[in-house]
Amino acid sequence: MRVTLKCFATLGRFQPENAADFPLKPPETVERLIARLGIPEEEVAVVFVNGVHAPRETLLADGDRVGLFPAVGGG
Amino acid sequence: MKILRINTRTREHRFEELGKYAGLGGRALTSRLVLSEVPADCHPLAAANKLVAAAGILTGSVAANSGRISVGAKSPLTGTIKESNSGGMFAQKLARLGILAVVLEDCPPKDAPPVNICINTDGVSVTDASAYAGKGTYECMDKLRAEFGQRTCAMLIGPAGEHQRLAASIQFSDPEGRPARAAGRGGLGAVMGSKKIKAVVLDDAGCGVVSPAEPERFKDANKRWVEILKSHPVTGQGLPAYGTAILVNIINEAGALPTKNFRFGRFEFAADISGETIAETISKRGGKTKEGCHSGCVIQCSQSYLDKDGKYLTSGFEYETIWAMGANSLIKDLDDIAMLDRTCDDLGLDTIEMGNTIAVAMDGGVIAWGDGKAAIELLRKAGTKDPLGAIVGNGCRYMAEAVGVTRVPVVKGQSLPAYDPRVVKGIGVTYATSTMGADHTAGYAVAQNILKVGGDVDPHSKAGQAELSKNLQVATAAVDSLGLCLFVAFAILDNDKGVPTIAELVSSLTGKPYGVDDVVALGAATLKDEIDFNRAAGFNAHHDQLPRFFSEEPLPPHNLTWDLTEEDLRGALVK
């Protein structure tokens, strides 16, 4: 399966080159994806799958849009 | 500490003891004074209205991030009470001059010339400002510093305030002397313009910091306070690195970035206007990615944005502005958006209100969607006597009425900020029920709904949102009264020691007992004062509503509508 992946702000350095069409072998969870990208788990504060907050055990599906964020704030 | 009252008609002034206002500061003071002294049914631009600028309870001390100013009056934009909050150097210098608040009263005749007021250790002087009339705030700041001294700071209005436009801001100079900080919301610049005051200049030469009653206790508390702010990832890392525009991507990803006048929740070109792109652009051009809006700021969310030629263009270039002038108007050119921000600061206009006004003008066919150059040209008219400029400068609702647009994103006449309430329902509650009209800062539930700071409440469900908003509205009113930057809330909501440390700062500064309960009581009492004023001005629960289109039109990509009833919203009111 393939997902669209985006690593934002300070996580940008972990974004792979093929992030727009990132291949994964199911079953894959958010947690395993974070580890696969080499991102230290504590650096990820918010995860969106298809625009909805997703817990780490969420199973990814083909075509999902995944967004990873460090702690951010503003306003 | 004293209160300085200046009669703008007779040009007389007097210093008063705090009296019944003792123990208050910032928003608590401006709102209590407006409730006590301004008739709720007065015309906001008539003599009975008063403009109050107050330093916070902690302001003037060396407590970190305690230099915010509260400006209060009856708002010409909303007809409600208003507290508009800004950074800049004004609050600290005011407090260091021994003045807790300046109150501008009465109104001179319509044909009177504008004046500048200068306050220093010798007293108060009022001087003719005819040479400043009609000039932008950047040029005025240069002139003011040449006339009154390079170390002075000012609160001042631009041409929009002089013309009494309903969306006029009051600008404040930052540590570099640039008028890039704004008490933007609610048209308070028009109130200052009605009183014919172009600038209030402060010269605190010869004044020291406000010294604490218990210096050792205060020093210890401040050390812990700085540590709390620096150790939180938002206040210690995210905001200094990317500024507030770090929010563009996360709000877009959440499907909550209002696009094309609140039609869509995502903007195709969000990456072009993101905090990451802005920081990269600033670095490439040799600007500064982090700056404080006042001395003693340890967060440093501001910046110096340079144009293509490496020349300073703007500062205090905020997420809300970038959204309003960007996604909501479909403008994707960062330099155009920066020029719109600069133009708002220079003419003295609220950037959120102007971004919504431009989007509504685009909706009405006045200019084309996404045309940044046309937007700049339209905005510039607001500083002139051009009739179209009057419509622009009077804000979103006024523009909508003028051009026949029915999609009007306002509550109590004030336009919505940068989070769509259909998918961030907690902030929708704040927009609807705030005493200020639609205002994200009044109870920033985006933190718990989207950012997952200070708690976790599902943004798509209405459950728990009213209570969340109420608690945040109380906390915010307290933060605004203490003179603290609202961004400290990110750190204190995640740290049990946060509020006790703030109470310890107040207690050791004043030498009087002050606890966590006192902080909460301060916030609640302030909101009650504001609600009382608004009730007397004719507002009731029916006004605490979002525009109907939010309940009727689903917002892509989540296709949710606003579904909180009047009854649900009552749960957010402080009784």
Interface residues (C-beta under 8 A of the other chain):
Chain A: K6 F8 A9 T10 G12 A45 V46 F48 N50 G51 V52 H53 G67 F69 P70 A71 V72 G73 G74 G75
Chain B: H232 P233 V234 T235 Q237 G238 L239 A241 Y242 G243 T244 A245 I246 L247 N249 I250 E253 A254 G255 G265 R266 G275 E276 C301 E318 Y319 E320 H440 T441 Y444 V446 A447 I450 L451 K452 V453 D458 P459 H460 L486 F487 F490 P557 H558
